[in-house]
């Protein structure tokens, strides 16, 4: 492909991360376009080829995924069609039209049995349909775009444009409910706005291979919920601790899935800010948005 019509095409542009990306790309005045399910069905190669041919991007950033972890257990075919076949189809389009691809993946590709942060070259061991479908998506992208892909694993995303843990916790707090939150799952809460900046930074330096990208620091879901209550002024709300086994959810969860960000720091030069700082920024942006100030 000789000429690109846009620099970046965000697939899954209406989701939380995709919306943050589109906002940032607009602010940076970068030539970009977005597509979501209304414009392209990534599970069908004909739909993907037609969509990519129309936009002719330099780089595809794929944020599209089925992220309902429990729902994937009851709809495995749908999970694999979007989370595995979708990235494969996008990679095939990249081969045809000469563009590169950044694919967003997840900590769930690990089983969570390690007791130190996972590095990119640690063996994966996905447990559950969601995890297996995302791991398969990674594998197909690597196979097709051996020299022209970037895979970014992240975790525990929260942001302004969609359902997330912070919103769920605040809603329960406002309703006066006692919060019961698991205290045996460990990870790094990650602000979608910060991740969006990191993705663009990796694209701009033509980062290749696999990177782990999260906000700095680690906690448990209970620790995260407690911080949300404290920073949002709900100090009177009790946050009780519970074990994952008490949740009785269909899909398994990794108990320890903290991601080592050293490779990202080595190529970019700095880590993302601590998750507590990112949470404060999110709560501030959220409040301004509700007041119509942004």
C-alpha positions in Angstrom: 0.0 0.0 0.0 1.6 3.3 -1.1 -0.5 5.9 0.6 -2.3 6.0 3.9 -5.5 7.9 4.3 -5.3 8.1 8.1 -2.5 7.5 10.6 -4.6 5.5 13.2 -7.7 3.5 12.9 -9.2 2.6 16.3 -11.3 -0.5 16.2 -13.7 -0.7 19.1 -13.8 3.1 19.2 -17.0 3.4 21.2 -15.8 1.4 24.2 -14.1 2.9 27.2 -10.5 2.6 26.0 -11.5 3.3 22.4 -13.3 6.5 23.4 -10.3 7.7 25.5 -8.1 7.0 22.5 -10.2 8.9 20.1 -10.3 11.9 22.4 -6.5 11.8 22.8 -5.9 11.5 19.1 -8.1 14.4 18.4 -6.4 16.5 21.1 -3.0 15.6 19.5 -4.4 16.6 16.1 -3.4 13.2 14.6 -5.2 11.9 11.5 -7.4 9.2 12.9 -10.7 7.4 12.4 -12.8 5.1 14.6 -14.9 2.1 13.9 -17.2 0.0 16.1 -19.7 -2.8 15.6 -22.0 -0.5 13.6 -19.3 -0.1 10.9 -17.4 -3.4 11.0 -17.9 -7.0 12.2 -14.4 -8.1 13.0 -15.5 -11.7 13.1 -16.2 -11.7 9.4 -13.1 -11.2 7.1 -15.2 -9.7 4.3 -16.5 -7.0 6.6 -13.0 -6.3 7.9 -11.3 -6.1 4.4 -14.0 -3.7 3.2 -13.7 -1.5 6.3 -9.9 -1.3 6.2 -9.8 -0.7 2.4 -12.1 2.3 3.0 -9.9 3.9 5.7 -6.4 2.8 4.7 -4.7 3.4 8.0 -1.0 3.3 8.8 -1.7 1.5 12.1 -4.8 -0.3 13.4 -5.3 -0.1 17.2 -7.6 -3.0 18.1 -9.6 -2.3 21.3 -12.6 -4.5 20.3 -13.3 -7.5 22.6 -15.9 -9.4 24.4 -14.8 -8.6 28.0 -17.7 -10.1 29.9 -15.6 -12.7 31.6 -18.5 -14.7 33.0 -20.6 -14.3 29.9 -17.9 -15.8 27.8 -18.3 -19.1 29.8 -21.8 -19.5 28.5 -21.1 -18.1 25.0 -17.7 -19.6 24.0 -18.4 -19.4 20.3 -19.1 -15.7 20.5 -16.0 -15.1 22.7 -13.7 -16.8 20.2 -15.3 -15.2 17.2 -14.5 -11.7 18.5 -11.5 -12.3 20.7 -9.6 -14.7 18.5 -11.0 -14.6 15.0 -11.4 -10.8 15.1 -7.7 -10.0 15.7 -6.8 -12.7 13.1 -9.0 -11.0 10.5 -7.6 -7.6 11.3 -4.1 -9.0 11.0 -5.0 -10.4 7.6 -6.2 -7.0 6.5 -2.8 -5.5 7.7 -1.0 -8.0 5.5 -3.1 -7.1 2.5 -3.0 -3.3 2.9 0.5 -2.9 4.4 -0.4 -1.5 7.8 0.8 -2.3 11.3 -1.3 -3.4 14.2 -1.4 -2.8 18.0 -3.6 -5.3 19.7 -4.8 -4.8 23.3 -4.8 -8.0 25.4 -5.1 -8.9 29.1 -3.5 -10.3 32.2 -6.0 -13.1 32.1 -3.6 -15.0 29.8 -1.8 -16.0 33.0 -3.2 -18.4 35.5 -2.3 -16.2 38.5 -0.2 -18.8 40.4 3.0 -16.8 40.3 4.0 -14.7 43.3 6.0 -12.0 41.5 5.0 -9.7 38.6 4.6 -11.4 35.2 7.0 -10.6 32.5 6.2 -10.7 28.8 8.2 -13.9 28.2 6.6 -15.8 31.1 4.7 -18.9 29.9 1.0 -18.2 29.5 -1.6 -20.5 31.0 -5.1 -19.2 30.4 -7.9 -20.6 32.5 -11.5 -20.0 31.4 -13.1 -19.2 28.0 -12.4 -15.4 28.1 -8.7 -16.1 28.9 -8.3 -18.8 26.3 -10.0 -16.7 23.6 -7.7 -13.7 24.3 -4.6 -15.9 24.4 -5.6 -17.3 21.0 -6.1 -13.8 19.6 -2.6 -13.0 20.6 -1.2 -16.1 19.0 -2.9 -15.5 15.7 -1.7 -11.9 15.5 1.9 -13.0 16.2 1.7 -15.7 13.6 0.4 -13.5 10.9 2.3 -10.3 11.7 5.6 -11.6 13.0 7.5 -8.4 12.4 4.8 -5.8 12.3 2.7 -6.1 15.5 2.6 -4.8 19.0 0.6 -6.6 21.7 -0.2 -4.7 24.9 -1.4 -6.6 27.9 -3.1 -4.5 30.6 -5.6 -5.0 33.5 -8.2 -3.6 35.8 -9.2 -0.8 33.5 -11.3 2.1 34.7 -12.3 5.3 32.7 -14.9 7.9 31.9 -16.7 6.2 29.1 -18.2 3.0 30.3 -19.0 0.6 33.1 -16.1 -0.2 35.4 -15.2 -1.1 39.0 -15.0 2.4 40.2 -18.5 3.3 39.0 -19.9 0.0 40.4 -18.4 0.7 43.9 -19.6 4.3 43.9 -23.1 3.3 42.9 -23.3 0.8 45.8 -21.9 3.4 48.2 -24.5 5.9 47.3 -27.3 3.4 47.8 -26.0 2.8 51.3 -25.0 -0.9 50.8 -22.2 -2.5 52.7 -19.4 -3.3 50.3 -18.0 -6.8 50.2 -14.9 -7.0 48.0 -12.4 -9.7 47.4 -9.0 -9.3 49.1 -7.1 -12.2 47.5 -6.8 -11.0 43.9 -3.8 -8.8 43.2 -3.3 -6.4 40.3 -2.7 -2.9 39.1 -5.7 -0.6 38.5 -5.2 1.2 35.2 -6.7 4.5 34.0 -7.9 4.2 30.4 -6.7 7.7 29.7 -3.1 6.8 30.8 -3.2 3.6 28.8 -4.3 5.5 25.7 -1.3 7.7 26.0 0.9 4.7 26.4 -0.5 3.0 23.3 0.1 6.1 21.2 3.6 6.4 22.5 4.3 2.8 21.5 2.9 3.3 18.1 4.9 6.5 17.5 8.2 4.7 18.3 7.1 1.7 16.2 7.2 -0.6 19.3 7.1 -4.2 18.3 6.5 -7.4 20.2 4.6 -7.7 23.5 4.5 -5.1 26.3 2.9 -5.0 29.7 1.4 -1.6 30.5 -0.4 -0.7 33.7 -0.4 2.2 36.1 2.4 1.8 38.7 1.9 0.0 42.0 -0.3 -2.9 43.0 -3.2 -3.6 45.3 -6.2 -5.9 45.8 -9.8 -5.3 44.7 -10.5 -4.6 48.4 -7.6 -2.2 48.6 -8.8 -0.5 45.4 -12.4 -0.2 46.7 -11.1 1.2 50.0 -9.1 3.9 48.2 -12.1 4.8 46.0 -14.3 5.3 49.2 -11.6 7.4 50.8 -10.8 9.6 47.9 -14.5 10.0 46.9 -15.5 11.1 50.5 -17.3 7.9 51.5 -15.3 7.3 54.6 -18.4 6.2 56.5 -19.0 3.2 54.1 -17.8 -0.1 55.4 -15.7 -2.2 52.9 -15.6 -5.8 54.1 -13.1 -8.3 52.8 -14.0 -11.6 51.3 -12.3 -14.5 49.4 -12.7 -15.2 45.7 -14.1 -18.6 46.5 -17.1 -16.8 48.1 -18.0 -15.1 44.8 -19.2 -18.2 43.2 -18.7 -16.8 39.7 -18.8 -19.0 36.5 -15.3 -17.9 35.3 -12.1 -18.4 37.2 -10.0 -15.3 38.1 -6.2 -15.1 38.4 -5.4 -14.5 42.0 -2.1 -12.8 41.3 -1.7 -11.1 37.9 0.4 -8.1 38.5 2.3 -7.2 35.3 5.9 -6.2 35.1 6.2 -3.0 33.1 10.0 -3.0 32.8 10.1 -3.5 29.0 7.7 -0.6 28.4 9.7 1.7 30.7 12.9 0.7 28.9 11.6 1.8 25.5 9.5 4.8 26.5 11.7 6.1 29.4 9.2 6.4 32.2 6.4 4.3 33.8 2.8 5.3 34.0 2.0 7.2 37.2 0.9 5.4 40.4 -2.6 4.1 40.2 -3.7 6.2 43.3 -2.8 9.4 41.4 -4.6 8.1 38.3 -7.7 7.4 40.5 -7.7 10.9 41.9 -7.5 12.4 38.4 -10.3 10.1 37.2 -12.6 11.2 40.1 -11.8 14.8 39.4 -12.5 14.4 35.6 -15.6 12.4 36.5 -16.9 15.2 38.8 -16.3 17.9 36.2 -17.9 15.8 33.5 -21.1 15.4 35.6 -21.1 19.2 36.1 -20.8 19.8 32.4 -17.4 21.4 32.8 -15.6 19.1 30.3 
